[in-house]
Amino acid sequence: MLQPLPGMRVFLACGTTDMRKGFDGLAAQVQLVLAQDPHGGALFAFRGRRGDLIKCLLRDGQGLVLYTKRLERGRFVWPQSTNGVVTLAQAQLSMLLERIDWRMPAWTARPQVAA
């Protein structure tokens, strides 16, 4: 399970990414496309074309860590924009990784009567 540090910023790379990229390719994309520092302490998430694979790149204080998750069924919810970056809260990242629509979370069952 991916556990971001308290206060860590989370960025989603809009659009799709070539999932053959590893540490160096994704770090270069963070620098060139997102105009961010891959060693700055933020988490960067990338999604593949099919939408069932996500890679997260972050620095843990000693080096870069690459977290990968592939879904057996379904797709990760991703912004519709084809370029740019979206900032998420850590709770939204947790929802994203659990395949929950982080854009408009809703209660699954609201209480009907106060007890």
N, C-alpha and C positions, 0 to 999 in steps of 0.2 A: 504494500500500500504506500502510495506517495504521501508523505507528510511534509507540506511546506512549513517553513519556520514562521513564527508569528511576525506579522508586518511585511512579509515577503510580497512583492508585487507580482501579479500574474498577467501575462499577455498572451492573447490568441493571435496567431498569424492568419489573417483572413485568406480565403481562397484555399487552393489545394497546394500540397508540397510533394515533391518527389520523395517517396518514402525509402528510396535506396540511399539517401543521404545519412551520414553518420554524424559523429561529433563535429568534425571540421566543416562539413557542408552546411549543417544547421547553424553553427556558430557564424559562418560567413553570411548566411541569409539573415541572421539577427542583425549583423552589422550593416550590411548593404541595403537590404530591403526594409527592415523595420527601424533602422537608424538607432539602434540600442547597443549597449555593451553586454555581450554574453557573459562576462565575468563580473557584472555589476550587482549580482545578488538577486536578480529577478528570475522567475520561471517563465519559459517560453513554450507554448504548446503549438503543435503542427498537426494537421490532418491530411490523410491521403485522399486520392481522387474518389475512391469507392466509399469513403466515409466510415469504414469499419476499423481503421487503424489510426492511432494517435501516438505521437512522440512528444515527450516533454524534456526540455533541456534546462538544467539549472546548475549552479555552482554551489557546492556544499562546504566551501572553505578550504578544501584540499585540491579540488579539481572539478571538472565538469562531470555531471551525472546525466545519463540518457535513460529515461523511463519510457517503456513502450507497452502499449496495451492494444490487443486485437480482440474484437468482439466476434463471438460465434454467430450471433444473429443481430440484426438491426444496425443502426448507424449512430454516430455521435452527432449531437445537435451542434450546428456550426453557424456563424453569421453568414448572411447571404452575399455580403460584399466580396468582390473578387480580389481586392487589394487592401492594404492597410493593416491596422492592428486594433484589437479590442482589449480593453482592460477589464479584468474580472476580479471579484472579491474571492477570498479563499473558499467561502461556502459555495459560491457558484462553481468553482473548479471541482469541488467534491461532487456536486450534482452532475456536472459534465462527465466526470469519470464513471459515475454510476448510471449513465445514460438517461438522466432526468433532464427535462427541458428547463435549463437554467435561466432562460429569458423571461419566463412568466411562471414561476413555481406556484402551485395551487395546493390547497389542502385536499387530501383524498377523501376524508370523511370529517365534516364539521359536526360538532356536537349539536344535537337538536334541542335538548332541554338542559338547563342548568340543574345540576344535582344538589 
